[in-house]
Amino acid sequence: MPAETTGFLYVDLADAVPALLGLAGMGGAEIPEPTRSNLEPLRSLLLYGNRDGDVTTFHGLLAVQ
């Protein structure tokens, strides 16, 4: 990530995904097994933005295991 950004977001997906799946289950949603297995390798997500004059760009990094 550069020294200056317009903002950033970091999500620890290794902890967030199981928590969200648990909440969905408590709400009565049934998450299909293929979806659960596709979400399992996700570890973290970092999003940030840069601005150069009138141009704003967004970048992201997704860590998987």
PDB file of N, H, CA, C and O in Angstrom:
ATOM      1  N   MET A   1       0.852  -1.167   0.000  1.00  0.00           N
ATOM      2  CA  MET A   1       0.000   0.000   0.000  1.00  0.00           C
ATOM      3  C   MET A   1       0.905   1.240   0.000  1.00  0.00           C
ATOM      4  O   MET A   1       1.911   1.272   0.709  1.00  0.00           O
ATOM      5  N   PRO A   2       0.554   2.245  -0.782  1.00  0.00           N
ATOM      6  CA  PRO A   2       1.386   3.445  -0.808  1.00  0.00           C
ATOM      7  C   PRO A   2       1.303   4.222   0.511  1.00  0.00           C
ATOM      8  O   PRO A   2       0.433   3.957   1.341  1.00  0.00           O
ATOM      9  N   ALA A   3       2.205   5.171   0.690  1.00  0.00           N
ATOM     10  H   ALA A   3       2.911   5.386   0.015  1.00  0.00           H
ATOM     11  CA  ALA A   3       2.247   5.966   1.918  1.00  0.00           C
ATOM     12  C   ALA A   3       0.989   6.814   2.090  1.00  0.00           C
ATOM     13  O   ALA A   3       0.557   7.048   3.219  1.00  0.00           O
ATOM     14  N   GLU A   4       0.392   7.278   0.987  1.00  0.00           N
ATOM     15  H   GLU A   4       0.742   7.088   0.070  1.00  0.00           H
ATOM     16  CA  GLU A   4      -0.830   8.084   1.056  1.00  0.00           C
ATOM     17  C   GLU A   4      -1.930   7.424   0.236  1.00  0.00           C
ATOM     18  O   GLU A   4      -1.709   7.007  -0.900  1.00  0.00           O
ATOM     19  N   THR A   5      -3.126   7.336   0.833  1.00  0.00           N
ATOM     20  H   THR A   5      -3.305   7.675   1.757  1.00  0.00           H
ATOM     21  CA  THR A   5      -4.291   6.783   0.148  1.00  0.00           C
ATOM     22  C   THR A   5      -5.491   7.678   0.423  1.00  0.00           C
ATOM     23  O   THR A   5      -5.454   8.520   1.320  1.00  0.00           O
ATOM     24  N   THR A   6      -6.552   7.493  -0.353  1.00  0.00           N
ATOM     25  H   THR A   6      -6.581   6.809  -1.082  1.00  0.00           H
ATOM     26  CA  THR A   6      -7.801   8.206  -0.079  1.00  0.00           C
ATOM     27  C   THR A   6      -8.631   7.452   0.950  1.00  0.00           C
ATOM     28  O   THR A   6      -9.633   7.967   1.446  1.00  0.00           O
ATOM     29  N   GLY A   7      -8.218   6.253   1.265  1.00  0.00           N
ATOM     30  H   GLY A   7      -7.404   5.835   0.862  1.00  0.00           H
ATOM     31  CA  GLY A   7      -8.886   5.424   2.265  1.00  0.00           C
ATOM     32  C   GLY A   7      -8.542   3.970   2.029  1.00  0.00           C
ATOM     33  O   GLY A   7      -8.072   3.591   0.956  1.00  0.00           O
ATOM     34  N   PHE A   8      -8.786   3.149   3.063  1.00  0.00           N
ATOM     35  H   PHE A   8      -9.167   3.457   3.935  1.00  0.00           H
ATOM     36  CA  PHE A   8      -8.521   1.729   2.898  1.00  0.00           C
ATOM     37  C   PHE A   8      -9.472   0.916   3.764  1.00  0.00           C
ATOM     38  O   PHE A   8     -10.062   1.418   4.720  1.00  0.00           O
ATOM     39  N   LEU A   9      -9.601  -0.351   3.400  1.00  0.00           N
ATOM     40  H   LEU A   9      -9.122  -0.759   2.623  1.00  0.00           H
ATOM     41  CA  LEU A   9     -10.433  -1.297   4.137  1.00  0.00           C
ATOM     42  C   LEU A   9      -9.671  -2.610   4.225  1.00  0.00           C
ATOM     43  O   LEU A   9      -9.193  -3.129   3.216  1.00  0.00           O
ATOM     44  N   TYR A  10      -9.560  -3.142   5.431  1.00  0.00           N
ATOM     45  H   TYR A  10      -9.948  -2.721   6.250  1.00  0.00           H
ATOM     46  CA  TYR A  10      -8.940  -4.450   5.646  1.00  0.00           C
ATOM     47  C   TYR A  10      -9.964  -5.349   6.313  1.00  0.00           C
ATOM     48  O   TYR A  10     -10.608  -4.950   7.283  1.00  0.00           O
ATOM     49  N   VAL A  11     -10.119  -6.568   5.793  1.00  0.00           N
ATOM     50  H   VAL A  11      -9.596  -6.892   5.005  1.00  0.00           H
ATOM     51  CA  VAL A  11     -11.041  -7.537   6.379  1.00  0.00           C
ATOM     52  C   VAL A  11     -10.288  -8.847   6.588  1.00  0.00           C
ATOM     53  O   VAL A  11      -9.694  -9.388   5.654  1.00  0.00           O
ATOM     54  N   ASP A  12     -10.317  -9.350   7.815  1.00  0.00           N
ATOM     55  H   ASP A  12     -10.799  -8.911   8.574  1.00  0.00           H
ATOM     56  CA  ASP A  12      -9.738 -10.652   8.141  1.00  0.00           C
ATOM     57  C   ASP A  12     -10.795 -11.700   7.773  1.00  0.00           C
ATOM     58  O   ASP A  12     -11.641 -12.052   8.594  1.00  0.00           O
ATOM     59  N   LEU A  13     -10.737 -12.188   6.544  1.00  0.00           N
ATOM     60  H   LEU A  13     -10.050 -11.902   5.877  1.00  0.00           H
ATOM     61  CA  LEU A  13     -11.756 -13.106   6.044  1.00  0.00           C
ATOM     62  C   LEU A  13     -11.731 -14.458   6.744  1.00  0.00           C
ATOM     63  O   LEU A  13     -12.754 -15.139   6.809  1.00  0.00           O
ATOM     64  N   ALA A  14     -10.579 -14.851   7.265  1.00  0.00           N
ATOM     65  H   ALA A  14      -9.748 -14.298   7.212  1.00  0.00           H
ATOM     66  CA  ALA A  14     -10.481 -16.131   7.968  1.00  0.00           C
ATOM     67  C   ALA A  14     -11.411 -16.152   9.175  1.00  0.00           C
ATOM     68  O   ALA A  14     -11.932 -17.208   9.535  1.00  0.00           O
ATOM     69  N   ASP A  15     -11.627 -14.999   9.804  1.00  0.00           N
ATOM     70  H   ASP A  15     -11.204 -14.141   9.512  1.00  0.00           H
ATOM     71  CA  ASP A  15     -12.556 -14.898  10.934  1.00  0.00           C
ATOM     72  C   ASP A  15     -13.938 -14.416  10.508  1.00  0.00           C
ATOM     73  O   ASP A  15     -14.946 -14.854  11.061  1.00  0.00           O
ATOM     74  N   ALA A  16     -13.990 -13.510   9.523  1.00  0.00           N
ATOM     75  H   ALA A  16     -13.170 -13.154   9.074  1.00  0.00           H
ATOM     76  CA  ALA A  16     -15.257 -12.900   9.134  1.00  0.00           C
ATOM     77  C   ALA A  16     -16.184 -13.869   8.401  1.00  0.00           C
ATOM     78  O   ALA A  16     -17.391 -13.861   8.641  1.00  0.00           O
ATOM     79  N   VAL A  17     -15.643 -14.697   7.520  1.00  0.00           N
ATOM     80  H   VAL A  17     -14.663 -14.703   7.326  1.00  0.00           H
ATOM     81  CA  VAL A  17     -16.500 -15.598   6.734  1.00  0.00           C
ATOM     82  C   VAL A  17     -17.248 -16.594   7.629  1.00  0.00           C
ATOM     83  O   VAL A  17     -18.461 -16.736   7.471  1.00  0.00           O
ATOM     84  N   PRO A  18     -16.587 -17.287   8.557  1.00  0.00           N
ATOM     85  CA  PRO A  18     -17.337 -18.192   9.429  1.00  0.00           C
ATOM     86  C   PRO A  18     -18.397 -17.466  10.272  1.00  0.00           C
ATOM     87  O   PRO A  18     -19.483 -17.996  10.507  1.00  0.00           O
ATOM     88  N   ALA A  19     -18.070 -16.251  10.720  1.00  0.00           N
ATOM     89  H   ALA A  19     -17.188 -15.820  10.530  1.00  0.00           H
ATOM     90  CA  ALA A  19     -19.048 -15.486  11.499  1.00  0.00           C
ATOM     91  C   ALA A  19     -20.262 -15.128  10.645  1.00  0.00           C
ATOM     92  O   ALA A  19     -21.398 -15.245  11.106  1.00  0.00           O
ATOM     93  N   LEU A  20     -20.035 -14.697   9.418  1.00  0.00           N
ATOM     94  H   LEU A  20     -19.113 -14.602   9.044  1.00  0.00           H
ATOM     95  CA  LEU A  20     -21.145 -14.351   8.526  1.00  0.00           C
ATOM     96  C   LEU A  20     -21.965 -15.573   8.141  1.00  0.00           C
ATOM     97  O   LEU A  20     -23.189 -15.487   8.040  1.00  0.00           O
ATOM     98  N   LEU A  21     -21.310 -16.710   7.924  1.00  0.00           N
ATOM     99  H   LEU A  21     -20.316 -16.780   8.005  1.00  0.00           H
ATOM    100  CA  LEU A  21     -22.044 -17.935   7.621  1.00  0.00           C
ATOM    101  C   LEU A  21     -22.888 -18.365   8.819  1.00  0.00           C
ATOM    102  O   LEU A  21     -24.002 -18.861   8.653  1.00  0.00           O
ATOM    103  N   GLY A  22     -22.357 -18.173  10.020  1.00  0.00           N
ATOM    104  H   GLY A  22     -21.452 -17.770  10.155  1.00  0.00           H
ATOM    105  CA  GLY A  22     -23.127 -18.487  11.223  1.00  0.00           C
ATOM    106  C   GLY A  22     -24.345 -17.598  11.358  1.00  0.00           C
ATOM    107  O   GLY A  22     -25.427 -18.069  11.709  1.00  0.00           O
ATOM    108  N   LEU A  23     -24.178 -16.312  11.081  1.00  0.00           N
ATOM    109  H   LEU A  23     -23.299 -15.929  10.796  1.00  0.00           H
ATOM    110  CA  LEU A  23     -25.320 -15.393  11.136  1.00  0.00           C
ATOM    111  C   LEU A  23     -26.370 -15.754  10.083  1.00  0.00           C
ATOM    112  O   LEU A  23     -27.570 -15.706  10.350  1.00  0.00           O
ATOM    113  N   ALA A  24     -25.912 -16.109   8.904  1.00  0.00           N
ATOM    114  H   ALA A  24     -24.936 -16.148   8.687  1.00  0.00           H
ATOM    115  CA  ALA A  24     -26.844 -16.503   7.844  1.00  0.00           C
ATOM    116  C   ALA A  24     -27.618 -17.749   8.264  1.00  0.00           C
ATOM    117  O   ALA A  24     -28.820 -17.848   8.020  1.00  0.00           O
ATOM    118  N   GLY A  25     -26.929 -18.701   8.898  1.00  0.00           N
ATOM    119  H   GLY A  25     -25.952 -18.620   9.097  1.00  0.00           H
ATOM    120  CA  GLY A  25     -27.590 -19.909   9.374  1.00  0.00           C
ATOM    121  C   GLY A  25     -28.608 -19.612  10.460  1.00  0.00           C
ATOM    122  O   GLY A  25     -29.679 -20.218  10.493  1.00  0.00           O
ATOM    123  N   MET A  26     -28.278 -18.678  11.353  1.00  0.00           N
ATOM    124  H   MET A  26     -27.408 -18.186  11.326  1.00  0.00           H
ATOM    125  CA  MET A  26     -29.222 -18.289  12.393  1.00  0.00           C
ATOM    126  C   MET A  26     -30.458 -17.625  11.806  1.00  0.00           C
ATOM    127  O   MET A  26     -31.547 -17.702  12.374  1.00  0.00           O
ATOM    128  N   GLY A  27     -30.278 -16.970  10.661  1.00  0.00           N
ATOM    129  H   GLY A  27     -29.393 -16.907  10.199  1.00  0.00           H
ATOM    130  CA  GLY A  27     -31.392 -16.318   9.973  1.00  0.00           C
ATOM    131  C   GLY A  27     -32.196 -17.279   9.122  1.00  0.00           C
ATOM    132  O   GLY A  27     -33.170 -16.878   8.484  1.00  0.00           O
ATOM    133  N   GLY A  28     -31.801 -18.542   9.103  1.00  0.00           N
ATOM    134  H   GLY A  28     -31.010 -18.867   9.620  1.00  0.00           H
ATOM    135  CA  GLY A  28     -32.558 -19.535   8.354  1.00  0.00           C
ATOM    136  C   GLY A  28     -32.051 -19.805   6.954  1.00  0.00           C
ATOM    137  O   GLY A  28     -32.622 -20.629   6.239  1.00  0.00           O
ATOM    138  N   ALA A  29     -30.988 -19.126   6.546  1.00  0.00           N
ATOM    139  H   ALA A  29     -30.524 -18.457   7.126  1.00  0.00           H
ATOM    140  CA  ALA A  29     -30.452 -19.344   5.199  1.00  0.00           C
ATOM    141  C   ALA A  29     -29.657 -20.646   5.162  1.00  0.00           C
ATOM    142  O   ALA A  29     -28.943 -20.986   6.106  1.00  0.00           O
ATOM    143  N   GLU A  30     -29.796 -21.352   4.067  1.00  0.00           N
ATOM    144  H   GLU A  30     -30.376 -21.076   3.301  1.00  0.00           H
ATOM    145  CA  GLU A  30     -29.017 -22.572   3.860  1.00  0.00           C
ATOM    146  C   GLU A  30     -27.927 -22.264   2.841  1.00  0.00           C
ATOM    147  O   GLU A  30     -28.214 -21.973   1.679  1.00  0.00           O
ATOM    148  N   ILE A  31     -26.679 -22.330   3.284  1.00  0.00           N
ATOM    149  H   ILE A  31     -26.446 -22.566   4.228  1.00  0.00           H
ATOM    150  CA  ILE A  31     -25.547 -22.052   2.401  1.00  0.00           C
ATOM    151  C   ILE A  31     -25.126 -23.369   1.750  1.00  0.00           C
ATOM    152  O   ILE A  31     -24.770 -24.315   2.453  1.00  0.00           O
ATOM    153  N   PRO A  32     -25.161 -23.444   0.417  1.00  0.00           N
ATOM    154  CA  PRO A  32     -24.774 -24.686  -0.274  1.00  0.00           C
ATOM    155  C   PRO A  32     -23.312 -25.056   0.010  1.00  0.00           C
ATOM    156  O   PRO A  32     -22.465 -24.180   0.183  1.00  0.00           O
ATOM    157  N   GLU A  33     -23.033 -26.341   0.055  1.00  0.00           N
ATOM    158  H   GLU A  33     -23.721 -27.053  -0.085  1.00  0.00           H
ATOM    159  CA  GLU A  33     -21.678 -26.822   0.344  1.00  0.00           C
ATOM    160  C   GLU A  33     -20.647 -26.300  -0.653  1.00  0.00           C
ATOM    161  O   GLU A  33     -19.545 -25.951  -0.230  1.00  0.00           O
ATOM    162  N   PRO A  34     -20.942 -26.226  -1.960  1.00  0.00           N
ATOM    163  CA  PRO A  34     -19.930 -25.668  -2.876  1.00  0.00           C
ATOM    164  C   PRO A  34     -19.554 -24.224  -2.515  1.00  0.00           C
ATOM    165  O   PRO A  34     -18.395 -23.835  -2.658  1.00  0.00           O
ATOM    166  N   THR A  35     -20.505 -23.447  -2.060  1.00  0.00           N
ATOM    167  H   THR A  35     -21.446 -23.763  -1.944  1.00  0.00           H
ATOM    168  CA  THR A  35     -20.227 -22.066  -1.657  1.00  0.00           C
ATOM    169  C   THR A  35     -19.333 -22.052  -0.424  1.00  0.00           C
ATOM    170  O   THR A  35     -18.370 -21.289  -0.361  1.00  0.00           O
ATOM    171  N   ARG A  36     -19.649 -22.895   0.557  1.00  0.00           N
ATOM    172  H   ARG A  36     -20.432 -23.515   0.506  1.00  0.00           H
ATOM    173  CA  ARG A  36     -18.833 -22.975   1.775  1.00  0.00           C
ATOM    174  C   ARG A  36     -17.397 -23.384   1.436  1.00  0.00           C
ATOM    175  O   ARG A  36     -16.450 -22.793   1.955  1.00  0.00           O
ATOM    176  N   SER A  37     -17.231 -24.367   0.590  1.00  0.00           N
ATOM    177  H   SER A  37     -18.000 -24.848   0.169  1.00  0.00           H
ATOM    178  CA  SER A  37     -15.878 -24.834   0.251  1.00  0.00           C
ATOM    179  C   SER A  37     -15.116 -23.790  -0.571  1.00  0.00           C
ATOM    180  O   SER A  37     -13.890 -23.717  -0.476  1.00  0.00           O
ATOM    181  N   ASN A  38     -15.813 -22.985  -1.373  1.00  0.00           N
ATOM    182  H   ASN A  38     -16.809 -23.044  -1.450  1.00  0.00           H
ATOM    183  CA  ASN A  38     -15.148 -21.923  -2.132  1.00  0.00           C
ATOM    184  C   ASN A  38     -14.705 -20.775  -1.235  1.00  0.00           C
ATOM    185  O   ASN A  38     -13.718 -20.103  -1.537  1.00  0.00           O
ATOM    186  N   LEU A  39     -15.413 -20.540  -0.142  1.00  0.00           N
ATOM    187  H   LEU A  39     -16.214 -21.085   0.104  1.00  0.00           H
ATOM    188  CA  LEU A  39     -15.066 -19.466   0.776  1.00  0.00           C
ATOM    189  C   LEU A  39     -13.961 -19.859   1.760  1.00  0.00           C
ATOM    190  O   LEU A  39     -13.292 -18.989   2.317  1.00  0.00           O
ATOM    191  N   GLU A  40     -13.768 -21.143   1.975  1.00  0.00           N
ATOM    192  H   GLU A  40     -14.312 -21.851   1.522  1.00  0.00           H
ATOM    193  CA  GLU A  40     -12.820 -21.641   2.977  1.00  0.00           C
ATOM    194  C   GLU A  40     -11.380 -21.153   2.781  1.00  0.00           C
ATOM    195  O   GLU A  40     -10.732 -20.817   3.773  1.00  0.00           O
ATOM    196  N   PRO A  41     -10.846 -21.095   1.555  1.00  0.00           N
ATOM    197  CA  PRO A  41      -9.440 -20.683   1.404  1.00  0.00           C
ATOM    198  C   PRO A  41      -9.190 -19.175   1.555  1.00  0.00           C
ATOM    199  O   PRO A  41      -8.033 -18.755   1.588  1.00  0.00           O
ATOM    200  N   LEU A  42     -10.238 -18.357   1.646  1.00  0.00           N
ATOM    201  H   LEU A  42     -11.178 -18.699   1.619  1.00  0.00           H
ATOM    202  CA  LEU A  42     -10.055 -16.912   1.734  1.00  0.00           C
ATOM    203  C   LEU A  42      -9.463 -16.529   3.085  1.00  0.00           C
ATOM    204  O   LEU A  42      -9.950 -16.981   4.121  1.00  0.00           O
ATOM    205  N   ARG A  43      -8.418 -15.701   3.089  1.00  0.00           N
ATOM    206  H   ARG A  43      -8.023 -15.334   2.247  1.00  0.00           H
ATOM    207  CA  ARG A  43      -7.734 -15.322   4.327  1.00  0.00           C
ATOM    208  C   ARG A  43      -7.891 -13.849   4.669  1.00  0.00           C
ATOM    209  O   ARG A  43      -8.215 -13.521   5.810  1.00  0.00           O
ATOM    210  N   SER A  44      -7.671 -12.949   3.710  1.00  0.00           N
ATOM    211  H   SER A  44      -7.408 -13.215   2.783  1.00  0.00           H
ATOM    212  CA  SER A  44      -7.800 -11.521   4.007  1.00  0.00           C
ATOM    213  C   SER A  44      -8.065 -10.747   2.723  1.00  0.00           C
ATOM    214  O   SER A  44      -7.801 -11.213   1.615  1.00  0.00           O
ATOM    215  N   LEU A  45      -8.599  -9.540   2.922  1.00  0.00           N
ATOM    216  H   LEU A  45      -8.812  -9.161   3.823  1.00  0.00           H
ATOM    217  CA  LEU A  45      -8.897  -8.652   1.800  1.00  0.00           C
ATOM    218  C   LEU A  45      -8.445  -7.250   2.177  1.00  0.00           C
ATOM    219  O   LEU A  45      -8.768  -6.756   3.257  1.00  0.00           O
ATOM    220  N   LEU A  46      -7.693  -6.606   1.282  1.00  0.00           N
ATOM    221  H   LEU A  46      -7.430  -7.007   0.404  1.00  0.00           H
ATOM    222  CA  LEU A  46      -7.255  -5.234   1.463  1.00  0.00           C
ATOM    223  C   LEU A  46      -7.666  -4.440   0.239  1.00  0.00           C
ATOM    224  O   LEU A  46      -7.312  -4.796  -0.885  1.00  0.00           O
ATOM    225  N   LEU A  47      -8.417  -3.361   0.453  1.00  0.00           N
ATOM    226  H   LEU A  47      -8.704  -3.072   1.366  1.00  0.00           H
ATOM    227  CA  LEU A  47      -8.831  -2.460  -0.621  1.00  0.00           C
ATOM    228  C   LEU A  47      -8.342  -1.061  -0.274  1.00  0.00           C
ATOM    229  O   LEU A  47      -8.410  -0.657   0.887  1.00  0.00           O
ATOM    230  N   TYR A  48      -7.852  -0.317  -1.257  1.00  0.00           N
ATOM    231  H   TYR A  48      -7.796  -0.645  -2.200  1.00  0.00           H
ATOM    232  CA  TYR A  48      -7.452   1.064  -1.015  1.00  0.00           C
ATOM    233  C   TYR A  48      -7.601   1.890  -2.280  1.00  0.00           C
ATOM    234  O   TYR A  48      -7.651   1.353  -3.387  1.00  0.00           O
ATOM    235  N   GLY A  49      -7.672   3.190  -2.103  1.00  0.00           N
ATOM    236  H   GLY A  49      -7.632   3.626  -1.204  1.00  0.00           H
ATOM    237  CA  GLY A  49      -7.836   4.097  -3.228  1.00  0.00           C
ATOM    238  C   GLY A  49      -6.712   5.110  -3.287  1.00  0.00           C
ATOM    239  O   GLY A  49      -6.122   5.466  -2.267  1.00  0.00           O
ATOM    240  N   ASN A  50      -6.423   5.569  -4.494  1.00  0.00           N
ATOM    241  H   ASN A  50      -6.903   5.280  -5.323  1.00  0.00           H
ATOM    242  CA  ASN A  50      -5.430   6.619  -4.754  1.00  0.00           C
ATOM    243  C   ASN A  50      -6.089   7.690  -5.595  1.00  0.00           C
ATOM    244  O   ASN A  50      -6.994   7.410  -6.381  1.00  0.00           O
ATOM    245  N   ARG A  51      -5.630   8.916  -5.426  1.00  0.00           N
ATOM    246  H   ARG A  51      -4.895   9.144  -4.788  1.00  0.00           H
ATOM    247  CA  ARG A  51      -6.138  10.001  -6.257  1.00  0.00           C
ATOM    248  C   ARG A  51      -4.964  10.776  -6.821  1.00  0.00           C
ATOM    249  O   ARG A  51      -4.031  11.136  -6.103  1.00  0.00           O
ATOM    250  N   ASP A  52      -5.028  11.027  -8.123  1.00  0.00           N
ATOM    251  H   ASP A  52      -5.786  10.735  -8.706  1.00  0.00           H
ATOM    252  CA  ASP A  52      -4.013  11.819  -8.807  1.00  0.00           C
ATOM    253  C   ASP A  52      -4.754  12.842  -9.658  1.00  0.00           C
ATOM    254  O   ASP A  52      -5.194  12.536 -10.766  1.00  0.00           O
ATOM    255  N   GLY A  53      -4.889  14.047  -9.141  1.00  0.00           N
ATOM    256  H   GLY A  53      -4.532  14.296  -8.241  1.00  0.00           H
ATOM    257  CA  GLY A  53      -5.656  15.073  -9.847  1.00  0.00           C
ATOM    258  C   GLY A  53      -7.128  14.688  -9.894  1.00  0.00           C
ATOM    259  O   GLY A  53      -7.765  14.505  -8.857  1.00  0.00           O
ATOM    260  N   ASP A  54      -7.663  14.566 -11.107  1.00  0.00           N
ATOM    261  H   ASP A  54      -7.146  14.715 -11.949  1.00  0.00           H
ATOM    262  CA  ASP A  54      -9.071  14.201 -11.290  1.00  0.00           C
ATOM    263  C   ASP A  54      -9.296  12.696 -11.395  1.00  0.00           C
ATOM    264  O   ASP A  54     -10.432  12.249 -11.553  1.00  0.00           O
ATOM    265  N   VAL A  55      -8.228  11.918 -11.309  1.00  0.00           N
ATOM    266  H   VAL A  55      -7.305  12.281 -11.181  1.00  0.00           H
ATOM    267  CA  VAL A  55      -8.337  10.470 -11.499  1.00  0.00           C
ATOM    268  C   VAL A  55      -8.206   9.754 -10.156  1.00  0.00           C
ATOM    269  O   VAL A  55      -7.215   9.919  -9.445  1.00  0.00           O
ATOM    270  N   THR A  56      -9.213   8.964  -9.825  1.00  0.00           N
ATOM    271  H   THR A  56     -10.018   8.830 -10.403  1.00  0.00           H
ATOM    272  CA  THR A  56      -9.185   8.137  -8.626  1.00  0.00           C
ATOM    273  C   THR A  56      -9.147   6.681  -9.056  1.00  0.00           C
ATOM    274  O   THR A  56      -9.932   6.254  -9.903  1.00  0.00           O
ATOM    275  N   THR A  57      -8.234   5.925  -8.472  1.00  0.00           N
ATOM    276  H   THR A  57      -7.596   6.272  -7.784  1.00  0.00           H
ATOM    277  CA  THR A  57      -8.136   4.497  -8.775  1.00  0.00           C
ATOM    278  C   THR A  57      -8.305   3.703  -7.485  1.00  0.00           C
ATOM    279  O   THR A  57      -7.977   4.180  -6.399  1.00  0.00           O
ATOM    280  N   PHE A  58      -8.818   2.494  -7.623  1.00  0.00           N
ATOM    281  H   PHE A  58      -9.084   2.107  -8.505  1.00  0.00           H
ATOM    282  CA  PHE A  58      -9.002   1.602  -6.498  1.00  0.00           C
ATOM    283  C   PHE A  58      -8.220   0.321  -6.774  1.00  0.00           C
ATOM    284  O   PHE A  58      -8.177  -0.165  -7.904  1.00  0.00           O
ATOM    285  N   HIS A  59      -7.611  -0.209  -5.736  1.00  0.00           N
ATOM    286  H   HIS A  59      -7.646   0.186  -4.818  1.00  0.00           H
ATOM    287  CA  HIS A  59      -6.799  -1.414  -5.846  1.00  0.00           C
ATOM    288  C   HIS A  59      -7.230  -2.380  -4.756  1.00  0.00           C
ATOM    289  O   HIS A  59      -7.743  -1.971  -3.714  1.00  0.00           O
ATOM    290  N   GLY A  60      -7.019  -3.657  -5.003  1.00  0.00           N
ATOM    291  H   GLY A  60      -6.603  -3.990  -5.849  1.00  0.00           H
ATOM    292  CA  GLY A  60      -7.366  -4.643  -4.005  1.00  0.00           C
ATOM    293  C   GLY A  60      -6.414  -5.824  -4.022  1.00  0.00           C
ATOM    294  O   GLY A  60      -5.865  -6.194  -5.060  1.00  0.00           O
ATOM    295  N   LEU A  61      -6.237  -6.403  -2.850  1.00  0.00           N
ATOM    296  H   LEU A  61      -6.683  -6.102  -2.007  1.00  0.00           H
ATOM    297  CA  LEU A  61      -5.425  -7.603  -2.691  1.00  0.00           C
ATOM    298  C   LEU A  61      -6.244  -8.624  -1.927  1.00  0.00           C
ATOM    299  O   LEU A  61      -6.774  -8.326  -0.856  1.00  0.00           O
ATOM    300  N   LEU A  62      -6.349  -9.813  -2.466  1.00  0.00           N
ATOM    301  H   LEU A  62      -5.919 -10.055  -3.336  1.00  0.00           H
ATOM    302  CA  LEU A  62      -7.075 -10.903  -1.828  1.00  0.00           C
ATOM    303  C   LEU A  62      -6.097 -12.020  -1.537  1.00  0.00           C
ATOM    304  O   LEU A  62      -5.447 -12.538  -2.445  1.00  0.00           O
ATOM    305  N   ALA A  63      -5.990 -12.395  -0.266  1.00  0.00           N
ATOM    306  H   ALA A  63      -6.519 -11.974   0.471  1.00  0.00           H
ATOM    307  CA  ALA A  63      -5.080 -13.479   0.125  1.00  0.00           C
ATOM    308  C   ALA A  63      -5.879 -14.765   0.244  1.00  0.00           C
ATOM    309  O   ALA A  63      -6.922 -14.804   0.896  1.00  0.00           O
ATOM    310  N   VAL A  64      -5.378 -15.820  -0.395  1.00  0.00           N
ATOM    311  H   VAL A  64      -4.530 -15.788  -0.926  1.00  0.00           H
ATOM    312  CA  VAL A  64      -6.002 -17.145  -0.320  1.00  0.00           C
ATOM    313  C   VAL A  64      -4.935 -18.149   0.085  1.00  0.00           C
ATOM    314  O   VAL A  64      -3.740 -17.918  -0.100  1.00  0.00           O
ATOM    315  N   GLN A  65      -5.383 -19.257   0.634  1.00  0.00           N
ATOM    316  H   GLN A  65      -6.354 -19.444   0.785  1.00  0.00           H
ATOM    317  CA  GLN A  65      -4.449 -20.305   1.049  1.00  0.00           C
ATOM    318  C   GLN A  65      -4.667 -21.523   0.209  1.00  0.00           C
ATOM    319  O   GLN A  65      -3.982 -22.529   0.391  1.00  0.00           O
TER     320      GLN A  65
END
